[in-house]
């Protein structure tokens, strides 16, 4: 759970910076920048949630799947692997 908390710190501090910027300034441009920063932080946070859910589903699926069977040994004669027979040889 620690790596997820470390990842979540980025959007949290970005949203916190947006809040401080919005409250500290009366300028319209600063409030617009704060709103943009807050929107970016929300998008990053939602993306991280989807990433965490996807990783857990992948781990669950990998744990439930049986290991693949070992590969059969390759045959020594490659001609036996051909799908169609070779054409007849011409007389010499």
ZADRENPA-833790 format. One record per residue: x, y negated, z negated of N, C-alpha, C, O, CB in turn; residue in one letter; residue number from 0. Coordinates in steps of 0.02 Angstrom, whole numbers, plus 50000, padded with zeros to 5 digits. Atoms other than C-alpha are relative to their C-alpha. Glycine has a CB too. Example, Ala and Ser with C-alpha at 12.3 -4.5 7.8 and 13.67 -1.06 7.14 Angstrom:
BEGIN
{pt {50045; 50059; 50000}; {50615; 50225; 49610}; {50045; 49940; 50000}; {50097; 49941; 49967}; {49950; 49999; 49938}; "a"; 0},
{pt {49958; 50059; 50003}; {50684; 50053; 49643}; {49961; 49945; 49963}; {49986; 49890; 49955}; {50020; 49977; 50071}; "s"; 1},
//
This chain:
BEGIN
{pt {50041; 50060; 50000}; {50000; 50000; 50000}; {50043; 49937; 50000}; {50019; 49884; 50019}; {49954; 50000; 49940}; "x"; 0},
{pt {49958; 50059; 50003}; {50148; 49883; 49976}; {50014; 49969; 50069}; {50012; 49908; 50076}; {50065; 50017; 49967}; "x"; 1},
{pt {49989; 50032; 49934}; {50187; 49861; 50163}; {49939; 49961; 50024}; {49946; 49909; 50056}; {50019; 50053; 50052}; "x"; 2},
{pt {50060; 50036; 49979}; {50006; 49811; 50192}; {49995; 49933; 49964}; {49975; 49883; 49994}; {49937; 50042; 49988}; "x"; 3},
{pt {50003; 50063; 50037}; {50015; 49680; 50055}; {50052; 49951; 50026}; {50040; 49891; 50028}; {50011; 50013; 49925}; "x"; 4},
{pt {49948; 50043; 49971}; {50177; 49614; 50129}; {49976; 49970; 50066}; {49990; 49912; 50080}; {50065; 50039; 50010}; "x"; 5},
{pt {50026; 50025; 49937}; {50092; 49598; 50298}; {49944; 49950; 49989}; {49937; 49902; 50026}; {49975; 50057; 50044}; "x"; 6},
{pt {50057; 50045; 50013}; {49939; 49514; 50222}; {50023; 49933; 49971}; {49984; 49886; 49970}; {49952; 50034; 49952}; "x"; 7},
{pt {49976; 50063; 50028}; {50048; 49380; 50142}; {50006; 49946; 50053}; {49995; 49887; 50038}; {50068; 50011; 49967}; "x"; 8},
{pt {49994; 50050; 49946}; {50076; 49295; 50310}; {49936; 49962; 50013}; {49935; 49901; 50010}; {50022; 50034; 50064}; "x"; 9},
{pt {50062; 50036; 49989}; {49894; 49256; 50349}; {49976; 49962; 49938}; {49945; 49909; 49943}; {49946; 50048; 50023}; "x"; 10},
{pt {50021; 50034; 50061}; {49863; 49212; 50166}; {50034; 49932; 49993}; {50001; 49882; 49979}; {50014; 50044; 49939}; "x"; 11},
{pt {49964; 50063; 50007}; {49999; 49080; 50162}; {49984; 49952; 50057}; {49985; 49891; 50047}; {50075; 50012; 49998}; "x"; 12},
{pt {50021; 50043; 49945}; {49947; 49015; 50333}; {49933; 49967; 49985}; {49924; 49908; 49999}; {49996; 50041; 50065}; "x"; 13},
{pt {50065; 50028; 50019}; {49769; 48992; 50271}; {50008; 49950; 49943}; {49973; 49900; 49940}; {49951; 50056; 49981}; "x"; 14},
{pt {49987; 50046; 50056}; {49835; 48911; 50112}; {50029; 49934; 50025}; {50011; 49881; 50001}; {50048; 50033; 49949}; "x"; 15},
{pt {49971; 50060; 49971}; {49939; 48789; 50215}; {49946; 49959; 50036}; {49946; 49898; 50033}; {50057; 50017; 50049}; "x"; 16},
{pt {50054; 50035; 49966}; {49786; 48748; 50319}; {49955; 49965; 49950}; {49933; 49908; 49962}; {49958; 50049; 50043}; "x"; 17},
{pt {50042; 50031; 50052}; {49685; 48714; 50161}; {50033; 49938; 49971}; {50001; 49887; 49961}; {49984; 50050; 49945}; "x"; 18},
{pt {49963; 50057; 50027}; {49820; 48600; 50090}; {50001; 49943; 50051}; {49992; 49885; 50033}; {50072; 50019; 49981}; "x"; 19},
{pt {49998; 50052; 49948}; {49834; 48508; 50256}; {49932; 49966; 50008}; {49929; 49906; 50017}; {50021; 50031; 50067}; "x"; 20},
{pt {50067; 50029; 49992}; {49646; 48483; 50267}; {49982; 49955; 49940}; {49950; 49903; 49949}; {49947; 50055; 50007}; "x"; 21},
{pt {50017; 50039; 50059}; {49631; 48419; 50089}; {50046; 49940; 49990}; {50025; 49890; 49961}; {50002; 50044; 49938}; "x"; 22},
{pt {49951; 50053; 50012}; {49787; 48310; 50089}; {49994; 49942; 50049}; {50017; 49887; 50034}; {50070; 50028; 50004}; "x"; 23},
{pt {50002; 50053; 49948}; {49749; 48209; 50246}; {49929; 49982; 50017}; {49883; 50023; 50016}; {50038; 50023; 50063}; "x"; 24},
{pt {50065; 50024; 49977}; {49605; 48103; 50302}; {49997; 49994; 50076}; {49945; 49978; 50104}; {49984; 49932; 49969}; "x"; 25},
{pt {49997; 50007; 49928}; {49660; 48102; 50484}; {49962; 50057; 50034}; {49964; 50114; 50011}; {50074; 49998; 50025}; "x"; 26},
{pt {50039; 49951; 49963}; {49550; 48191; 50609}; {50046; 50052; 50032}; {50030; 50112; 50035}; {49957; 49966; 50054}; "x"; 27},
{pt {49953; 49954; 49967}; {49700; 48266; 50699}; {50027; 50051; 49949}; {50035; 50109; 49966}; {50058; 49961; 50032}; "x"; 28},
{pt {49975; 49954; 50051}; {49765; 48342; 50537}; {49947; 50051; 49981}; {49962; 50110; 49971}; {50023; 49961; 49937}; "x"; 29},
{pt {50054; 49952; 50015}; {49596; 48419; 50499}; {49989; 50049; 50057}; {49974; 50107; 50046}; {49935; 49962; 49985}; "x"; 30},
{pt {50006; 49955; 49943}; {49587; 48489; 50675}; {50057; 50051; 50000}; {50046; 50109; 50015}; {50001; 49959; 50066}; "x"; 31},
{pt {49943; 49953; 50004}; {49761; 48564; 50655}; {49989; 50050; 49944}; {50006; 50109; 49951}; {50066; 49961; 49989}; "x"; 32},
{pt {50014; 49955; 50056}; {49708; 48636; 50487}; {49948; 50052; 50020}; {49954; 50111; 50002}; {49977; 49961; 49938}; "x"; 33},
{pt {50052; 49953; 49977}; {49553; 48714; 50566}; {50030; 50051; 50048}; {50013; 50110; 50045}; {49942; 49962; 50034}; "x"; 34},
{pt {49967; 49953; 49954}; {49661; 48789; 50704}; {50044; 50049; 49963}; {50044; 50109; 49978}; {50043; 49961; 50052}; "x"; 35},
{pt {49958; 49955; 50040}; {49784; 48859; 50577}; {49958; 50050; 49962}; {49976; 50109; 49957}; {50043; 49960; 49951}; "x"; 36},
{pt {50043; 49955; 50036}; {49643; 48932; 50476}; {49970; 50052; 50047}; {49964; 50111; 50028}; {49944; 49960; 49966}; "x"; 37},
{pt {50025; 49952; 49951}; {49569; 49013; 50632}; {50052; 50052; 50019}; {50036; 50111; 50025}; {49976; 49964; 50062}; "x"; 38},
{pt {49945; 49954; 49984}; {49737; 49089; 50677}; {50011; 50049; 49943}; {50022; 50108; 49954}; {50064; 49963; 50016}; "x"; 39},
{pt {49990; 49957; 50058}; {49756; 49155; 50500}; {49945; 50053; 49995}; {49958; 50110; 49978}; {50002; 49958; 49936}; "x"; 40},
{pt {50056; 49952; 50003}; {49584; 49236; 50508}; {50008; 50054; 50054}; {49994; 50113; 50042}; {49933; 49964; 50009}; "x"; 41},
{pt {49989; 49951; 49947}; {49623; 49319; 50675}; {50055; 50049; 49982}; {50048; 50109; 49994}; {50017; 49965; 50067}; "x"; 42},
{pt {49945; 49956; 50021}; {49787; 49388; 50608}; {49977; 50047; 49945}; {49994; 50106; 49946}; {50060; 49958; 49976}; "x"; 43},
{pt {50024; 49958; 50055}; {49701; 49452; 50451}; {49954; 50056; 50026}; {49961; 50113; 50004}; {49962; 49957; 49948}; "x"; 44},
{pt {50044; 49948; 49973}; {49565; 49543; 50549}; {50039; 50050; 50041}; {50025; 50110; 50039}; {49945; 49967; 50044}; "x"; 45},
{pt {49958; 49954; 49961}; {49696; 49616; 50666}; {50038; 50048; 49954}; {50045; 50107; 49970}; {50050; 49961; 50043}; "x"; 46},
{pt {49965; 49957; 50047}; {49793; 49682; 50516}; {49954; 50052; 49969}; {49975; 50109; 49955}; {50032; 49959; 49945}; "x"; 47},
{pt {50048; 49952; 50027}; {49636; 49764; 50448}; {49989; 50056; 50051}; {49988; 50115; 50033}; {49932; 49966; 49983}; "x"; 48},
{pt {50009; 49950; 49947}; {49607; 49852; 50615}; {50062; 50044; 50006}; {50057; 50104; 50018}; {49983; 49967; 50067}; "x"; 49},
{pt {49938; 49961; 49997}; {49790; 49905; 50617}; {50003; 50050; 49943}; {50022; 50108; 49954}; {50061; 49952; 49997}; "x"; 50},
{pt {49999; 49955; 50057}; {49776; 49980; 50443}; {49951; 50057; 50008}; {49966; 50115; 49992}; {49985; 49962; 49935}; "x"; 51},
{pt {50050; 49948; 49989}; {49617; 50074; 50488}; {50024; 50049; 50054}; {50017; 50110; 50047}; {49932; 49969; 50019}; "x"; 52},
{pt {49975; 49958; 49945}; {49694; 50139; 50650}; {50056; 50046; 49977}; {50058; 50104; 49995}; {50023; 49958; 50057}; "x"; 53},
{pt {49945; 49959; 50025}; {49851; 50199; 50563}; {49975; 50056; 49954}; {50000; 50112; 49958}; {50051; 49957; 49962}; "x"; 54},
{pt {50026; 49948; 50045}; {49752; 50291; 50430}; {49963; 50054; 50039}; {49968; 50113; 50022}; {49954; 49969; 49947}; "x"; 55},
{pt {50034; 49950; 49959}; {49644; 50375; 50562}; {50050; 50044; 50037}; {50040; 50104; 50043}; {49953; 49966; 50050}; "x"; 56},
{pt {49948; 49960; 49965}; {49799; 50428; 50660}; {50033; 50049; 49952}; {50047; 50106; 49971}; {50052; 49953; 50031}; "x"; 57},
{pt {49968; 49956; 50048}; {49878; 50499; 50503}; {49953; 50058; 49980}; {49975; 50115; 49973}; {50021; 49960; 49937}; "x"; 58},
{pt {50049; 49948; 50017}; {49718; 50593; 50459}; {49993; 50050; 50057}; {49989; 50110; 50045}; {49932; 49969; 49985}; "x"; 59},
{pt {50006; 49956; 49942}; {49704; 50663; 50636}; {50062; 50044; 50007}; {50056; 50103; 50023}; {49989; 49959; 50064}; "x"; 60},
{pt {49939; 49961; 49995}; {49886; 50718; 50635}; {50004; 50052; 49945}; {50031; 50107; 49957}; {50061; 49954; 49996}; "x"; 61},
{pt {49999; 49951; 50054}; {49865; 50804; 50467}; {49952; 50057; 50013}; {49964; 50113; 49992}; {49984; 49966; 49934}; "x"; 62},
{pt {50051; 49949; 49988}; {49710; 50898; 50525}; {50017; 50045; 50060}; {49990; 50100; 50067}; {49933; 49968; 50011}; "x"; 63},
{pt {49984; 49962; 49939}; {49787; 50957; 50690}; {50053; 50053; 49984}; {50103; 50038; 49952}; {50024; 49953; 50056}; "x"; 64},
{pt {49949; 49948; 50012}; {49880; 51124; 50685}; {50062; 49986; 50042}; {50058; 49953; 50093}; {49971; 50071; 50016}; "x"; 65},
{pt {49939; 50011; 49961}; {50060; 51124; 50744}; {49996; 50036; 50067}; {49965; 50088; 50072}; {50062; 50024; 49961}; "x"; 66},
{pt {50003; 49968; 49934}; {50084; 51164; 50929}; {50037; 50066; 50000}; {50086; 50074; 49963}; {50029; 49952; 50054}; "x"; 67},
{pt {49965; 49936; 49997}; {50134; 51342; 50973}; {50069; 49991; 50033}; {50078; 49943; 50071}; {49959; 50053; 50039}; "x"; 68},
{pt {49934; 50007; 49969}; {50316; 51370; 51022}; {49996; 50014; 50075}; {49953; 50051; 50098}; {50051; 50048; 49966}; "x"; 69},
{pt {50000; 49991; 49927}; {50357; 51361; 51206}; {50024; 50071; 50017}; {50070; 50097; 49986}; {50046; 49947; 50034}; "x"; 70},
{pt {49975; 49934; 49979}; {50374; 51529; 51295}; {50068; 49991; 50034}; {50082; 49939; 50064}; {49949; 50035; 50048}; "x"; 71},
{pt {49934; 50006; 49968}; {50550; 51564; 51357}; {49992; 49996; 50076}; {49948; 50028; 50105}; {50045; 50060; 49981}; "x"; 72},
{pt {50002; 50008; 49927}; {50582; 51513; 51537}; {50027; 50064; 50032}; {50073; 50096; 50007}; {50042; 49938; 50022}; "x"; 73},
{pt {49978; 49941; 49962}; {50601; 51653; 51663}; {50063; 49982; 50038}; {50072; 49924; 50059}; {49945; 50026; 50048}; "x"; 74},
{pt {49936; 50013; 49968}; {50771; 51670; 51742}; {49995; 49990; 50076}; {50038; 49958; 50105}; {50047; 50057; 49986}; "x"; 75},
{pt {50005; 50004; 49927}; {50709; 51683; 51921}; {49950; 49947; 50020}; {49890; 49957; 50011}; {49980; 50069; 50029}; "x"; 76},
{pt {50046; 50055; 49983}; {50635; 51519; 51985}; {49953; 50017; 50057}; {49901; 49985; 50065}; {50039; 49939; 50018}; "x"; 77},
{pt {50044; 49982; 49944}; {50561; 51604; 52139}; {49933; 50026; 49975}; {49883; 50022; 50010}; {50034; 50052; 50046}; "x"; 78},
{pt {50063; 49973; 50026}; {50430; 51685; 52028}; {49952; 49944; 49978}; {49893; 49957; 49968}; {50015; 50046; 49941}; "x"; 79},
{pt {50043; 50055; 50021}; {50365; 51514; 51978}; {49966; 49965; 50059}; {49921; 49924; 50049}; {50041; 49949; 49961}; "x"; 80},
{pt {50030; 50032; 49942}; {50321; 51464; 52156}; {49927; 50017; 50007}; {49906; 50073; 49991}; {50038; 50019; 50064}; "x"; 81},
{pt {50072; 49989; 49991}; {50137; 51445; 52195}; {49983; 50039; 50063}; {49933; 50073; 50065}; {49964; 49935; 50000}; "x"; 82},
{pt {50014; 49964; 49937}; {50147; 51514; 52371}; {50063; 50037; 50021}; {50118; 50016; 50003}; {49975; 49951; 50056}; "x"; 83},
{pt {49940; 49962; 49979}; {50262; 51642; 52450}; {50039; 49962; 50053}; {50012; 49920; 50088}; {49980; 50069; 50026}; "x"; 84},
{pt {49958; 50030; 49949}; {50406; 51590; 52559}; {49983; 50029; 50068}; {49960; 50086; 50073}; {50076; 50011; 49984}; "x"; 85},
{pt {50014; 49973; 49933}; {50385; 51607; 52747}; {50049; 50057; 50017}; {50104; 50060; 49988}; {50005; 49944; 50054}; "x"; 86},
{pt {49955; 49945; 49982}; {50459; 51763; 52827}; {50064; 49975; 50034}; {50065; 49922; 50066}; {49965; 50050; 50047}; "x"; 87},
{pt {49935; 50020; 49972}; {50640; 51756; 52881}; {50001; 50018; 50075}; {49969; 50067; 50096}; {50058; 50035; 49962}; "x"; 88},
{pt {49992; 49986; 49929}; {50684; 51750; 53065}; {50052; 50055; 50009}; {50102; 50057; 49972}; {50019; 49937; 50038}; "x"; 89},
{pt {49948; 49949; 49987}; {50777; 51898; 53136}; {50063; 49966; 50027}; {50059; 49916; 50064}; {49975; 50054; 50050}; "x"; 90},
{pt {49937; 50030; 49978}; {50960; 51860; 53167}; {50021; 50026; 50067}; {50073; 50005; 50093}; {50054; 50011; 49950}; "x"; 91},
//
